[in-house]
Amino acid sequence: MAIIVDNDTRLVVQGLTGREGSFHAGRNRSYGTNLVAGVTPGKGGTTHEGTPVFDTVADAVDATGANTSMVFVPARFATDAIYEAVDAGIQTVICIAEGLPAHEMLRVYNHIRPKGITLIGPNCPGVLSPGKANVGIIPAEIFSFGNVGLVSRSGTLTYQIGHELTQLGLGNSSIVGIGGDPVVGSSFIDVISRFNNDPETEIIVMVGEIGGDEEEKAARFVKANVTKPVLSYIAGFTAPPGKTMGHAGAIISGSSGTAEGKKAALEACGIRVGTTPTEVAGLVAEVAKSL
Amino acid sequence: MDLYEFQGKELFRQAGIPVSEGRLVLTPQEARDAAAELGCPVVVKAQVLTGGRGKAGGVKLAISPADAEEKARGIFGLDIKGHVVHKIWVEQASDIAKEYYLSLTFDRGTKRPLFMFTKEGGVDIEDVAANTPEKLAKLHVDPLEGFQAYQARRLVYGAGVEDPSEQKQIVSIIGKLYEAFIRFDAMLCEINPLIVTPDGVVKALDSKFTVDDNALVKHPEIAAMRDLDAVPVQERMAKEKGVTYVKLDGEVGILGNGAGLVMSTLDVIALAGGKPANFCDLGGGGDADGVVDALEVITSDPDVKVIFFNIFGGITRCDVVAEGILKALDRIKLTMPIVVRLDGTNAEAGRKILADAAPANLYVQPTMLDAARKAVELSR
C-alpha cells in the first residue's frame, strides 16, 4: 500500500534532461522507482541515460503507460507542464518546481480539483514510500520502511524528523512534502485522510510551520475523522510577525498564524506537539510502543 | 511584496479607481511646495509599511503650505512601530460623509479570491467580522469563471448601500478592484476607508496592496517600487545577492537549507538559551558561490559572534556545501567560530572534505541539538 507513490507508479519526468531533473530522476530510478519516460520538447525520440524522451506528455503516456508525472521545469513553464500532464491523462502530478505565481496556481487548483487529480506541490520535495518508490528530491537513504506516515510543509525539516525517527528505530509508510506555497495542490487534510485509510500507516506525523491556518483545520479534521494517533511539530516559535520566513506561506500576519496559536489549537484537538524535531520523534516512539 | 499607500494608489489610479490627487515628498520644503501646488487644505501622510500610523501621529491635516511644511517636519523621522518615516504623501484633503470598507484577498483556505465589503469602514475589519458579522458582505470569486457584475451588486445590496448613485459607483469600483487584483498579481487589495464625500463622490482614501513575490518577474515596474532604504542593510545586500535573509536581534548567525529547517534551527537555538541573529536559507541550489554570498551577508551584521551551519542534504548536496564553506573561508578571513552540522545527500563526503581541511575555528557536530548547544556556548 503506502500512499501516492508505490510499486504501481510509472513515472514520467517533465524536465528530465535538465541538470537538476536529470540528477534527481537518476536517484529516483536507482532507488527502484519505475522511471518510464522523460519529456523535453525538441528532444523527442532520443534517450537520456537509458530513459526514452518524448516531445509531449501525451506521447509519453501513449508509448509507456506513464501514470505519474514529476515536474522539474523552470517556474515560468511549470503551470503549463501541470496542465499538460493532466490533459494527457496523468492522475498524479508531483511538482518539485518552485516560484510559481500564486494566481496561476489558483487556476490550476480549481481546474484539477473536480477531476480528482492528485497534485503534490509545487515547491515541495516530493513523495517517498520506502521500499517502493521515490518521486522527488527526498534523500531516501535516511528513511526506512515502517508504520509512520509523515506529512510536511517543509522539505529539509521533514528529512530532519525522518532522520530522528530512524535513529529511534522507527520507519515510514510514506513521506509526503506538500510544499510551503500559499496555494498547494494537496493540503494536510488531503494527505492525512489518505494515511487514515492506508493499512500500512499506524501513526501519523504532521510537520507544520507558521502562517495560514491549514494546521488548525487539519486538527479539527483529525478530531472528527481520524482514528489513528496523530502527532505534530510546528516550526517558527521564534519567528517575528510580518516577516516572510522563506516560504511564501510562512508569515505571521496580525495575531493569526503563530506557532503558539497552532500548538494550542492542535492540543485542543488531542494532537501532541513536540517543540523540537528530537522531541516529536520521542513522542512518536512512545506511541509506537503502546500500539 | 507590500506596497506603500502612494504606490498602491498609483495602481488603483491605473485601474480606474478614484483616488485623491497627491504628491510624494522627501523634505518639509517639498511638502510646502506640494501643498501650494495641490491647493489647501491637504493631508500630510507618513508612508510606512505598517498599520496604525494615524494613532502614532503620522497623519495630519494642514491648512496652508506653511502648515504642511511644519506638519511634515514633525512627521519625518517619526518611528512608527520600528518603521522610520522617510517618505510623506501630501494629498488634497477630502470631506468625509461616510466611511466604508472594501477588500479583495487571496483566500488560501478556499483557493478563491474573497471580497469583503461593509459600510462600517475606518475600523479594524476583524472587529466587524467578530462583533457584527451581519454587516459584513463576503463573496468568493471562481478564478476560472472570473468576476461577474452581479457579484458586485450582491456585495453592495448585501451590505445595505441604499443610495443609487453610491451603488453605481461602488459596483464600478468593485469590478475595477478585481481587475487590479488580477492584472497586478495581488495577494491583497484593501481600501479602508472607501469614502463618500458630502457631495456623493466615492473614492479610495487609503490603500493596502500586496503583490505576489513569485509574480514580480512579470511586473518589473512593480518590482522596481521596492524601497531598499526601508529594509536593514543586510537584507538589502542579501536581496542583491539572491539570498533569502531576514535580520533578527541575536548573536548566533544561522545558515541552513530549506525554510522549515532554518525556522526550526532558530527555535532550537532559542531553546538552547541563545538568540538567533538572522534567518538565512541557502535554498535549493546551494553551490559554493551561494554559500560565499550567504556568509558575506551574515557576517556583515556586527552582532554575529558565531555561525551555525545546519545543512540537511536533499536537493542541496553536502559535499558542495562543505566546499563552499572552505572556499568562503579562503575568500573572507573569518576568525569567529563556525559550527557545522551536515546530514543527508552526500553527507559523508561533505564531512570528509571538512575533516581533511580542518580549519581551527571549525567545529563539526553530529546532531542539530548538539550543534545548537555548541553554537550558543561559543557565542558567550
Boltz contact constraints between the chains, C-beta under 6 A:
constraints:
  - contact:
      token1: [A, 99]
      token2: [B, 214]
      max_distance: 6.0
  - contact:
      token1: [A, 101]
      token2: [B, 185]
      max_distance: 6.0
  - contact:
      token1: [A, 101]
      token2: [B, 212]
      max_distance: 6.0
  - contact:
      token1: [A, 101]
      token2: [B, 214]
      max_distance: 6.0
  - contact:
      token1: [A, 101]
      token2: [B, 215]
      max_distance: 6.0
  - contact:
      token1: [A, 102]
      token2: [B, 212]
      max_distance: 6.0
  - contact:
      token1: [A, 103]
      token2: [B, 185]
      max_distance: 6.0
  - contact:
      token1: [A, 106]
      token2: [B, 111]
      max_distance: 6.0
  - contact:
      token1: [A, 106]
      token2: [B, 143]
      max_distance: 6.0
  - contact:
      token1: [A, 107]
      token2: [B, 143]
      max_distance: 6.0
  - contact:
      token1: [A, 109]
      token2: [B, 111]
      max_distance: 6.0
  - contact:
      token1: [A, 110]
      token2: [B, 143]
      max_distance: 6.0
  - contact:
      token1: [A, 110]
      token2: [B, 144]
      max_distance: 6.0
  - contact:
      token1: [A, 125]
      token2: [B, 314]
      max_distance: 6.0
  - contact:
      token1: [A, 137]
      token2: [B, 314]
      max_distance: 6.0
  - contact:
      token1: [A, 137]
      token2: [B, 315]
      max_distance: 6.0
  - contact:
      token1: [A, 139]
      token2: [B, 314]
      max_distance: 6.0
  - contact:
      token1: [A, 139]
      token2: [B, 344]
      max_distance: 6.0
  - contact:
      token1: [A, 139]
      token2: [B, 345]
      max_distance: 6.0
  - contact:
      token1: [A, 154]
      token2: [B, 260]
      max_distance: 6.0
  - contact:
      token1: [A, 155]
      token2: [B, 258]
      max_distance: 6.0
  - contact:
      token1: [A, 155]
      token2: [B, 314]
      max_distance: 6.0
  - contact:
      token1: [A, 156]
      token2: [B, 257]
      max_distance: 6.0
  - contact:
      token1: [A, 156]
      token2: [B, 258]
      max_distance: 6.0
  - contact:
      token1: [A, 156]
      token2: [B, 261]
      max_distance: 6.0
  - contact:
      token1: [A, 156]
      token2: [B, 312]
      max_distance: 6.0
  - contact:
      token1: [A, 156]
      token2: [B, 314]
      max_distance: 6.0
  - contact:
      token1: [A, 157]
      token2: [B, 260]
      max_distance: 6.0
  - contact:
      token1: [A, 157]
      token2: [B, 261]
      max_distance: 6.0
  - contact:
      token1: [A, 157]
      token2: [B, 264]
      max_distance: 6.0
  - contact:
      token1: [A, 159]
      token2: [B, 312]
      max_distance: 6.0
  - contact:
      token1: [A, 159]
      token2: [B, 314]
      max_distance: 6.0
  - contact:
      token1: [A, 159]
      token2: [B, 344]
      max_distance: 6.0
  - contact:
      token1: [A, 160]
      token2: [B, 261]
      max_distance: 6.0
  - contact:
      token1: [A, 160]
      token2: [B, 312]
      max_distance: 6.0
  - contact:
      token1: [A, 180]
      token2: [B, 259]
      max_distance: 6.0
  - contact:
      token1: [A, 182]
      token2: [B, 108]
      max_distance: 6.0
  - contact:
      token1: [A, 183]
      token2: [B, 111]
      max_distance: 6.0
  - contact:
      token1: [A, 209]
      token2: [B, 260]
      max_distance: 6.0
  - contact:
      token1: [A, 209]
      token2: [B, 263]
      max_distance: 6.0
  - contact:
      token1: [A, 212]
      token2: [B, 108]
      max_distance: 6.0
  - contact:
      token1: [A, 235]
      token2: [B, 260]
      max_distance: 6.0
  - contact:
      token1: [A, 235]
      token2: [B, 263]
      max_distance: 6.0
  - contact:
      token1: [A, 235]
      token2: [B, 264]
      max_distance: 6.0
  - contact:
      token1: [A, 236]
      token2: [B, 263]
      max_distance: 6.0
  - contact:
      token1: [A, 237]
      token2: [B, 267]
      max_distance: 6.0
  - contact:
      token1: [A, 238]
      token2: [B, 266]
      max_distance: 6.0
  - contact:
      token1: [A, 238]
      token2: [B, 267]
      max_distance: 6.0
  - contact:
      token1: [A, 238]
      token2: [B, 270]
      max_distance: 6.0
  - contact:
      token1: [A, 243]
      token2: [B, 246]
      max_distance: 6.0
  - contact:
      token1: [A, 245]
      token2: [B, 259]
      max_distance: 6.0
  - contact:
      token1: [A, 245]
      token2: [B, 263]
      max_distance: 6.0
  - contact:
      token1: [A, 245]
      token2: [B, 279]
      max_distance: 6.0
  - contact:
      token1: [A, 246]
      token2: [B, 244]
      max_distance: 6.0
  - contact:
      token1: [A, 246]
      token2: [B, 259]
      max_distance: 6.0
  - contact:
      token1: [A, 246]
      token2: [B, 281]
      max_distance: 6.0
  - contact:
      token1: [A, 247]
      token2: [B, 259]
      max_distance: 6.0
  - contact:
      token1: [A, 250]
      token2: [B, 259]
      max_distance: 6.0
  - contact:
      token1: [A, 276]
      token2: [B, 268]
      max_distance: 6.0
  - contact:
      token1: [A, 278]
      token2: [B, 369]
      max_distance: 6.0
